[in-house]
Amino acid sequence: MPPASHWIEPHPTGIYVRPADAWIDPSAPRERALVTHGHADHARGGHGHVWATRETLAIMALRYGTASGTAVDYGEEVRLGGVAIRYVPAGHVLGSAQIILDHAGERVVVTGDYKRRPDPTCKPFEPVPCDIFVTEATFGLPVFRHPDTGSEIDRLLGALHANPDRCVLVGAYALGKAQRVICELRARGHHEPIYIHGAMERMCALYADFGVEMGELRPATGIPAKEMRGHIIVSPPSALNDRWSRRLPDPITAMASGWMRVRQRARQKNVELPLVISDHADWDELTDTLREVAPGETWITHGREEALLHWCMTHQMRAWALALVGREDDDDEAQEE
C-alpha cells in the first residue's frame, strides 16, 4: 500500500479524494461517486450522486435503474472542494474515462480500465503525464501480448465461410465486447445480419442511441435453426454451453477474450475457436503507457500486480499495489473482460 497522500487515499473499497469528499469507483454505496465506466466492478448502484460521462450514466441507468448524476463531457472541468476534475477517454468501452485530479500542485490520473488499441465503439485512450498514475494490471504478465484484432476477426470469418451449414456462436460480454466484435466484423466487410442473444438487445440499442453503427441485428430467440445456418450469433459467455445454445444449427463455439491466450481456459469452457480480443491493455501496452506518462508514482489496482511492480522497480519507477475489494479476482466473467 502506498504512503497516504495528504489529499488522496486508497482504501479497500475505493480511492477517497478527501477535499472533494468523493470516492472513485467505490465498491459500496457512497454519497459522492466519481465513476470511470459502466462495468459492474467499477459502477455500482445506490450512490447518492454520480459524476460520469453521459454514456456511463446511461449504462448505469440501464443496469441499475437509477440515473442520479451529473454528466461530464470529455475534457470538461468540474470542481469539487477545490479539486479540479476532468474526464478523458480510456479506450475501454463506450463512455469509459480516466479521471484526472488536480489539487495542491499535484496531478493524479485514475485510469479505471483501459486499452491502447483502436476500437470502433469508443474514443481512444488519451495519455496524460502526471505525478501519480493509477493503473490496472489485468494482463500484467509478459505472456499476454494480444495479437492484431483484424487477424482474429479474419479467423472468425474464415471458420464461418468454411462451414456454411453451421453457425458460429461467439461468447462476448454484453457491455463493450459484444458491440466491439460486431463493429469489427462490419469493418472487415461482413454485412450479413448478425443474431444476438436476448440479453444483448438493450445494451446494443443503447450503443446505437449513442451513434455506434452495428448494421442489421436480429434476435436469436424464437428463430428457426435453419435460418441461422451460415450466420454469426453473439451471446453472453454463460450461454455458450447452456440449454439455450442447443437449439442452434451445429454451432462452432467461439469466445472473444484476452483470457483465450490461456489454452487451459479455452478447454475448460469447451471453446472450439478461441479469439484473443481484449478490452484491456496487454503487457506491452501497460509498460509503454508507463514510459509515456512517466509518473512519479504508480499505483496498481488489480490483476498481476507482482510482475508490473517488478518491472517498475527494474526501471527505477516507484510503485505500489492496491488491494481494492472486488477487483482482485482474475476470473474473466467477474471482470467482464
Disulfide bonds with the S-S distance in Angstrom:
none
